[in-house]
Each structure stands twice: as C-alpha cells, then as structure tokens.
Amino acid sequence: MSSCVAFSPVLLEDYTDSEEPTEVYAAAVQDSLLTVAAFLDRQETATFEKFRALGLRVYVYLEVRMDQNQMDINLPAAFLSACARLGLWIEMISNDVSAAEAEAAGWV
C-alpha cells in the first residue's frame, strides 16, 4: 500500500525570460516549500501516526534535476518545523543529467 501527494514542480526554464532568472527561480522554490509547509501545518499528527502504525514509511521527497550545474537550496524554517511536527524525514536526491539527456526526456 502506498500513497503520494505531489506538488507542482518548479522549473528554471519557466524563469529564463527574467532579468535574474536564477534569483527568481530560487524565490519560486522558496515559495513552493512554504506552500508545502502550509499544507503540512493543516494535517493532524494523529493521521501520520496511523500511517506509521500501518507500516507505511512517511517522508518528504525532494528531487532536484540539473544540467551539469549546482543548486543551493535553503529549506525554510517553516518547512522544517512542519516536517518535524509530523515526524517526517526529508529525503533529497539530485541527478546530474547532460543537456542531451534532459532534452531527450522533454525536460527542456
């Protein structure tokens, strides 16, 4: 048994027309994480305890895909606090993909 709540991805390509695309993108990532925090703040702790009692692994999964670059990610305190309150660990993975792979996959 499994379940997933997915939030809209934040893509750098959506901000390439901005004067400072990386700064606007970073702000969008922060806004997205604050949206997730607000969602988590509305959830009852008991619900997640029931999930765990059923044997489910309950956690937050962050996936970063980049093209031979680096990304600094700052996790807002509100996001970390919401995860901690519900006993959620945060799993983050980054994948370094070539431009050709990203294009072939339709990411760019």
ZADREN-99720 format. One line per 2 residues: number of its first residue (from 1); their letters; for each residue x, y, z of N, C-alpha, C, O, CB. Coordinates in Angstrom, 3 decimals, always signed. Glycine has a CB too. Layout:
<pts>
NUM) a) X Y Z X Y Z X Y Z X Y Z X Y Z | ...
</pts>
This chain:
<pts>
1) ms) +0.852 -1.165 +0.000 +0.000 +0.000 +0.000 +0.903 +1.234 +0.000 +1.856 +1.323 +0.774 -0.972 -0.006 +1.226 | +0.586 +2.173 -0.873 +1.365 +3.408 -0.923 +0.478 +4.567 -1.349 -0.622 +4.382 -1.870 +2.561 +3.264 -1.885
3) sc) +0.984 +5.744 -1.114 +0.271 +6.961 -1.480 +1.301 +8.047 -1.712 +2.432 +7.961 -1.233 -0.758 +7.380 -0.382 | +0.903 +9.066 -2.447 +1.823 +10.152 -2.750 +1.030 +11.445 -2.906 -0.017 +11.469 -3.553 +2.646 +9.845 -4.033
5) va) +1.530 +12.497 -2.320 +0.993 +13.832 -2.551 +2.075 +14.584 -3.311 +3.180 +14.773 -2.802 +0.594 +14.567 -1.194 | +1.761 +15.009 -4.522 +2.760 +15.692 -5.359 +2.391 +17.159 -5.497 +1.225 +17.514 -5.670 +2.866 +15.027 -6.762
7) fs) +3.404 +17.996 -5.415 +3.218 +19.422 -5.623 +3.826 +19.796 -6.963 +4.692 +19.087 -7.475 +3.853 +20.249 -4.471 | +3.386 +20.885 -7.523 +3.872 +21.308 -8.839 +5.376 +21.512 -8.827 +5.922 +22.116 -7.903 +3.175 +22.596 -9.281
9) pv) +6.039 +21.010 -9.848 +7.486 +21.230 -9.917 +7.804 +22.694 -10.203 +7.008 +23.412 -10.808 +8.113 +20.336 -10.995 | +8.962 +23.111 -9.763 +9.457 +24.455 -10.050 +10.603 +24.280 -11.035 +11.600 +23.628 -10.724 +9.920 +25.221 -8.731
11) ll) +10.467 +24.853 -12.207 +11.438 +24.661 -13.285 +12.152 +25.963 -13.615 +11.515 +26.997 -13.813 +10.748 +24.111 -14.536 | +13.472 +25.908 -13.673 +14.266 +27.084 -14.023 +13.866 +27.616 -15.391 +13.863 +28.827 -15.612 +15.763 +26.751 -14.002
13) ed) +13.535 +26.730 -16.296 +13.183 +27.159 -17.653 +11.972 +28.093 -17.682 +11.798 +28.851 -18.637 +12.907 +25.945 -18.520 | +11.152 +28.044 -16.662 +9.995 +28.937 -16.588 +10.388 +30.379 -16.264 +9.558 +31.285 -16.337 +9.018 +28.428 -15.544
15) yt) +11.662 +30.587 -15.904 +12.106 +31.914 -15.482 +13.232 +32.468 -16.344 +13.841 +33.475 -15.985 +12.552 +31.868 -14.050 | +13.515 +31.837 -17.459 +14.649 +32.264 -18.292 +14.450 +33.642 -18.909 +15.427 +34.284 -19.296 +14.884 +31.257 -19.393
17) ds) +13.221 +34.108 -19.009 +12.972 +35.441 -19.568 +13.139 +36.546 -18.532 +13.082 +37.728 -18.870 +11.576 +35.504 -20.157 | +13.342 +36.170 -17.285 +13.521 +37.157 -16.215 +14.907 +37.780 -16.300 +15.842 +37.179 -16.831 +13.310 +36.507 -14.828
19) ee) +15.024 +38.991 -15.770 +16.321 +39.666 -15.769 +17.359 +38.880 -14.962 +18.522 +38.788 -15.356 +16.178 +41.085 -15.202 | +16.932 +38.318 -13.838 +17.792 +37.496 -12.980 +17.109 +36.137 -12.782 +16.528 +35.891 -11.725 +18.066 +38.204 -11.592
21) pt) +17.173 +35.255 -13.785 +16.402 +34.014 -13.718 +16.721 +33.132 -12.510 +15.815 +32.537 -11.927 +16.629 +33.231 -14.959 | +17.983 +33.042 -12.134 +18.304 +32.161 -11.007 +17.768 +32.711 -9.687 +17.367 +31.943 -8.811 +19.816 +31.962 -10.908
23) ev) +17.758 +34.025 -9.542 +17.217 +34.614 -8.315 +15.704 +34.462 -8.254 +15.152 +34.173 -7.193 +17.598 +36.093 -8.218 | +15.035 +34.654 -9.375 +13.581 +34.495 -9.423 +13.221 +33.026 -9.188 +12.256 +32.713 -8.491 +13.012 +34.991 -10.789
25) ya) +14.008 +32.142 -9.777 +13.798 +30.702 -9.591 +13.971 +30.316 -8.119 +13.152 +29.582 -7.567 +14.780 +29.894 -10.473 | +15.027 +30.806 -7.494 +15.259 +30.497 -6.082 +14.091 +30.974 -5.212 +13.685 +30.287 -4.275 +16.572 +31.141 -5.604
27) aa) +13.565 +32.140 -5.527 +12.410 +32.661 -4.792 +11.186 +31.762 -5.014 +10.408 +31.528 -4.090 +12.098 +34.117 -5.230 | +11.023 +31.266 -6.232 +9.899 +30.377 -6.536 +10.026 +29.051 -5.777 +9.030 +28.500 -5.310 +9.820 +30.113 -8.053
29) vq) +11.255 +28.548 -5.660 +11.481 +27.324 -4.881 +11.097 +27.569 -3.424 +10.434 +26.736 -2.806 +12.967 +26.862 -4.985 | +11.512 +28.705 -2.879 +11.166 +29.044 -1.501 +9.648 +29.136 -1.323 +9.097 +28.616 -0.353 +11.828 +30.370 -1.097
31) ds) +8.984 +29.796 -2.262 +7.519 +29.912 -2.201 +6.862 +28.539 -2.229 +5.904 +28.287 -1.499 +6.996 +30.768 -3.368 | +7.377 +27.657 -3.071 +6.828 +26.304 -3.161 +7.003 +25.548 -1.851 +6.083 +24.871 -1.392 +7.495 +25.534 -4.301
33) ll) +8.185 +25.664 -1.249 +8.416 +24.993 +0.027 +7.530 +25.559 +1.135 +7.104 +24.821 +2.023 +9.881 +25.113 +0.424 | +7.252 +26.849 +1.090 +6.339 +27.450 +2.068 +4.903 +26.981 +1.835 +4.137 +26.837 +2.788 +6.411 +28.987 +1.997
35) tv) +4.535 +26.742 +0.580 +3.216 +26.176 +0.267 +3.098 +24.771 +0.839 +2.074 +24.411 +1.419 +2.975 +26.152 -1.260 | +4.148 +23.985 +0.673 +4.162 +22.634 +1.240 +4.073 +22.707 +2.765 +3.345 +21.930 +3.382 +5.444 +21.869 +0.807
37) aa) +4.806 +23.631 +3.368 +4.761 +23.804 +4.827 +3.346 +24.124 +5.290 +2.877 +23.571 +6.285 +5.726 +24.920 +5.271 | +2.668 +25.009 +4.577 +1.291 +25.372 +4.944 +0.367 +24.160 +4.833 -0.499 +23.959 +5.685 +0.772 +26.519 +4.046
39) fl) +0.549 +23.358 +3.790 -0.234 +22.128 +3.633 +0.014 +21.188 +4.816 -0.928 +20.663 +5.411 +0.120 +21.421 +2.297 | +1.288 +20.983 +5.148 +1.625 +20.090 +6.246 +1.095 +20.611 +7.579 +0.678 +19.826 +8.430 +3.130 +19.902 +6.323
41) dr) +1.107 +21.922 +7.763 +0.594 +22.506 +9.004 -0.896 +22.242 +9.195 -1.387 +22.256 +10.323 +0.852 +24.003 +9.020 | -1.610 +22.003 +8.112 -3.051 +21.719 +8.202 -3.341 +20.247 +8.505 -4.497 +19.877 +8.713 -3.739 +22.113 +6.901
43) qe) -2.311 +19.413 +8.531 -2.506 +17.983 +8.750 -2.401 +17.645 +10.235 -1.645 +18.264 +10.984 -1.479 +17.172 +7.946 | -3.167 +16.664 +10.628 -3.161 +16.213 +12.014 -2.020 +15.222 +12.254 -1.777 +14.332 +11.439 -4.510 +15.572 +12.374
45) ta) -1.334 +15.385 +13.367 -0.256 +14.464 +13.729 -0.771 +13.032 +13.829 -0.091 +12.091 +13.419 +0.387 +14.886 +15.056 | -1.963 +12.872 +14.371 -2.540 +11.539 +14.557 -2.682 +10.784 +13.230 -2.545 +9.561 +13.191 -3.903 +11.650 +15.237
47) tf) -2.952 +11.504 +12.165 -3.083 +10.862 +10.856 -1.782 +10.183 +10.462 -1.789 +9.049 +9.984 -3.490 +11.886 +9.787 | -0.668 +10.873 +10.662 +0.625 +10.317 +10.294 +1.034 +9.183 +11.236 +1.721 +8.247 +10.827 +1.688 +11.411 +10.298
49) ek) +0.612 +9.272 +12.482 +0.871 +8.181 +13.420 +0.114 +6.927 +12.986 +0.630 +5.817 +13.110 +0.465 +8.588 +14.859 | -1.113 +7.102 +12.476 -1.886 +5.964 +11.966 -1.204 +5.354 +10.749 -1.153 +4.131 +10.612 -3.319 +6.397 +11.607
51) fr) -0.681 +6.198 +9.866 +0.045 +5.689 +8.697 +1.209 +4.811 +9.138 +1.403 +3.708 +8.626 +0.557 +6.853 +7.821 | +1.972 +5.312 +10.086 +3.137 +4.559 +10.580 +2.707 +3.255 +11.241 +3.376 +2.232 +11.096 +3.946 +5.409 +11.576
53) al) +1.587 +3.289 +11.969 +1.076 +2.081 +12.620 +0.697 +1.014 +11.588 +0.717 -0.182 +11.877 -0.140 +2.423 +13.496 | +0.355 +1.467 +10.393 +0.043 +0.540 +9.298 +1.301 +0.033 +8.595 +1.227 -0.779 +7.672 -0.872 +1.218 +8.284
55) gl) +2.450 +0.523 +9.043 +3.703 +0.087 +8.447 +4.169 +0.924 +7.275 +5.097 +0.535 +6.566 +3.575 -1.308 +8.012 | +3.538 +2.069 +7.061 +3.929 +2.930 +5.943 +5.122 +3.804 +6.327 +5.211 +4.294 +7.452 +2.745 +3.810 +5.499
57) rv) +6.025 +3.989 +5.384 +7.123 +4.940 +5.563 +6.596 +6.288 +5.076 +6.193 +6.425 +3.921 +8.443 +4.495 +4.775 | +6.604 +7.252 +5.938 +6.039 +8.563 +5.618 +7.174 +9.586 +5.656 +7.822 +9.766 +6.686 +4.886 +8.953 +6.619
59) yv) +7.408 +10.255 +4.525 +8.510 +11.203 +4.444 +8.279 +12.196 +3.308 +7.362 +12.037 +2.501 +9.843 +10.463 +4.248 | +9.118 +13.212 +3.262 +9.087 +14.207 +2.190 +10.251 +13.896 +1.252 +11.383 +13.705 +1.695 +9.179 +15.683 +2.757
61) yl) +9.964 +13.849 -0.020 +10.962 +13.526 -1.034 +11.148 +14.745 -1.935 +10.201 +15.198 -2.578 +10.537 +12.269 -1.868 | +12.356 +15.268 -1.977 +12.680 +16.400 -2.841 +13.623 +15.920 -3.924 +14.674 +15.347 -3.637 +13.310 +17.575 -2.033
63) ev) +13.248 +16.154 -5.161 +14.095 +15.741 -6.275 +14.580 +16.976 -7.022 +13.787 +17.830 -7.417 +13.331 +14.784 -7.230 | +15.877 +17.057 -7.207 +16.498 +18.167 -7.929 +17.128 +17.590 -9.187 +17.970 +16.695 -9.114 +17.566 +18.919 -7.043
65) rm) +16.721 +18.100 -10.328 +17.341 +17.692 -11.589 +18.038 +18.903 -12.174 +17.461 +19.986 -12.277 +16.286 +17.107 -12.593 | +19.275 +18.704 -12.550 +20.046 +19.836 -13.059 +20.943 +19.378 -14.194 +21.234 +18.191 -14.342 +20.883 +20.481 -11.937
67) dq) +21.366 +20.326 -14.978 +22.224 +20.049 -16.123 +23.630 +20.542 -15.825 +23.960 +21.700 -16.081 +21.669 +20.713 -17.406 | +24.446 +19.664 -15.290 +25.856 +19.951 -15.050 +26.058 +21.318 -14.391 +26.844 +22.139 -14.863 +26.628 +19.889 -16.358
69) nq) +25.363 +21.534 -13.337 +25.404 +22.798 -12.635 +25.297 +22.502 -11.150 +25.335 +21.338 -10.751 +24.269 +23.755 -13.110 | +25.168 +23.499 -10.352 +24.926 +23.296 -8.927 +23.704 +24.088 -8.528 +23.295 +25.022 -9.217 +26.154 +23.710 -8.077
71) md) +23.130 +23.705 -7.409 +21.969 +24.419 -6.899 +22.118 +24.536 -5.394 +22.353 +23.545 -4.701 +20.637 +23.700 -7.282 | +21.981 +25.744 -4.900 +21.918 +25.962 -3.461 +20.441 +25.927 -3.098 +19.626 +26.618 -3.709 +22.604 +27.329 -3.029
73) in) +20.108 +25.132 -2.114 +18.717 +25.088 -1.680 +18.672 +25.384 -0.191 +19.379 +24.768 +0.607 +18.064 +23.707 -1.998 | +17.843 +26.323 +0.158 +17.645 +26.702 +1.544 +16.261 +26.225 +1.958 +15.254 +26.628 +1.376 +17.803 +28.245 +1.748
75) lp) +16.224 +25.376 +2.953 +14.946 +24.871 +3.429 +14.432 +25.819 +4.509 +15.054 +25.955 +5.562 +15.080 +23.411 +3.973 | +13.291 +26.479 +4.250 +12.770 +27.454 +5.218 +12.440 +26.791 +6.565 +12.040 +25.628 +6.616 +11.514 +28.144 +4.650
77) aa) +12.614 +27.543 +7.633 +12.321 +27.036 +8.972 +10.882 +26.539 +9.077 +10.623 +25.537 +9.744 +12.576 +28.121 +10.016 | +9.953 +27.221 +8.432 +8.548 +26.798 +8.487 +8.373 +25.405 +7.882 +7.590 +24.600 +8.387 +7.651 +27.811 +7.747
79) fl) +9.097 +25.125 +6.811 +9.048 +23.813 +6.159 +9.646 +22.753 +7.088 +9.060 +21.689 +7.284 +9.809 +23.842 +4.799 | +10.813 +23.054 +7.655 +11.471 +22.104 +8.549 +10.619 +21.851 +9.794 +10.514 +20.716 +10.259 +12.861 +22.622 +8.952
81) sa) +10.021 +22.900 +10.323 +9.182 +22.781 +11.512 +7.952 +21.915 +11.235 +7.583 +21.070 +12.050 +8.750 +24.170 +11.998 | +7.330 +22.130 +10.088 +6.139 +21.349 +9.725 +6.491 +19.871 +9.572 +5.745 +18.998 +10.016 +5.515 +21.886 +8.414
83) ca) +7.623 +19.600 +8.946 +8.067 +18.212 +8.794 +8.359 +17.595 +10.157 +7.966 +16.459 +10.423 +9.320 +18.137 +7.894 | +9.045 +18.338 +11.021 +9.387 +17.828 +12.345 +8.146 +17.540 +13.174 +8.080 +16.523 +13.865 +10.278 +18.817 +13.075
85) rl) +7.164 +18.427 +13.110 +5.938 +18.239 +13.899 +5.245 +16.940 +13.544 +4.664 +16.284 +14.409 +4.979 +19.409 +13.687 | +5.303 +16.560 +12.262 +4.648 +15.341 +11.801 +5.581 +14.133 +11.806 +5.182 +13.030 +11.431 +4.100 +15.550 +10.410
87) gl) +6.821 +14.346 +12.232 +7.777 +13.247 +12.270 +8.219 +12.783 +10.892 +8.519 +11.607 +10.689 +7.190 +12.096 +13.011 | +8.256 +13.719 +9.946 +8.637 +13.382 +8.571 +10.118 +13.619 +8.360 +10.626 +14.694 +8.678 +7.822 +14.203 +7.560
89) wi) +10.810 +12.634 +7.832 +12.184 +12.904 +7.445 +12.168 +13.454 +6.032 +11.188 +13.293 +5.305 +13.072 +11.625 +7.546 | +13.241 +14.095 +5.650 +13.351 +14.713 +4.327 +14.416 +13.968 +3.550 +15.569 +13.884 +3.973 +13.692 +16.239 +4.426
91) em) +14.018 +13.430 +2.416 +14.953 +12.730 +1.539 +15.119 +13.574 +0.280 +14.143 +13.904 -0.394 +14.449 +11.276 +1.196 | +16.355 +13.914 -0.024 +16.628 +14.739 -1.193 +17.594 +13.991 -2.104 +18.575 +13.400 -1.653 +17.209 +16.126 -0.782
93) is) +17.290 +14.033 -3.384 +18.168 +13.419 -4.365 +18.406 +14.432 -5.474 +17.499 +15.167 -5.866 +17.561 +12.090 -4.925 | +19.619 +14.462 -5.966 +19.907 +15.315 -7.122 +20.464 +14.432 -8.227 +21.243 +13.511 -7.981 +20.913 +16.467 -6.756
95) nd) +20.057 +14.729 -9.418 +20.517 +13.994 -10.582 +21.183 +14.962 -11.534 +20.573 +15.938 -11.973 +19.355 +13.249 -11.273 | +22.420 +14.691 -11.847 +23.164 +15.488 -12.810 +22.976 +14.826 -14.165 +23.488 +13.733 -14.407 +24.691 +15.606 -12.424
97) vs) +22.251 +15.481 -15.033 +21.988 +14.916 -16.356 +22.573 +15.836 -17.409 +22.646 +17.050 -17.220 +20.467 +14.710 -16.591 | +22.984 +15.255 -18.503 +23.518 +16.067 -19.585 +22.389 +16.818 -20.274 +21.220 +16.450 -20.154 +24.285 +15.195 -20.596
99) aa) +22.744 +17.865 -20.991 +21.743 +18.617 -21.737 +21.025 +17.724 -22.730 +19.815 +17.852 -22.917 +22.387 +19.794 -22.458 | +21.758 +16.819 -23.371 +21.149 +15.909 -24.353 +20.128 +14.993 -23.691 +19.056 +14.754 -24.247 +22.231 +15.069 -25.053
101) ea) +20.455 +14.475 -22.500 +19.517 +13.622 -21.778 +18.272 +14.401 -21.357 +17.150 +13.906 -21.464 +20.193 +13.010 -20.551 | +18.482 +15.605 -20.886 +17.349 +16.435 -20.463 +16.445 +16.743 -21.640 +15.221 +16.692 -21.519 +17.839 +17.738 -19.820
103) ea) +17.039 +17.059 -22.769 +16.249 +17.356 -23.971 +15.479 +16.124 -24.435 +14.299 +16.217 -24.773 +17.160 +17.866 -25.104 | +16.150 +14.963 -24.451 +15.510 +13.732 -24.882 +14.340 +13.361 -23.975 +13.344 +12.801 -24.433 +16.522 +12.602 -24.918
105) ag) +14.468 +13.675 -22.687 +13.411 +13.380 -21.728 +12.290 +14.422 -21.768 +11.245 +14.230 -21.145 +13.992 +13.300 -20.327 | +12.500 +15.514 -22.491 +11.484 +16.544 -22.594 +11.497 +17.537 -21.446 +10.527 +18.268 -21.248 +10.150 +15.914 -22.678
107) wv) +12.599 +17.572 -20.676 +12.673 +18.492 -19.534 +13.019 +19.887 -19.957 +12.813 +20.827 -19.190 +13.682 +18.011 -18.532 | +13.540 +20.058 -21.151 +13.899 +21.398 -21.642 +13.348 +21.606 -23.016 +13.541 +22.670 -23.604 +15.414 +21.601 -21.651
</pts>
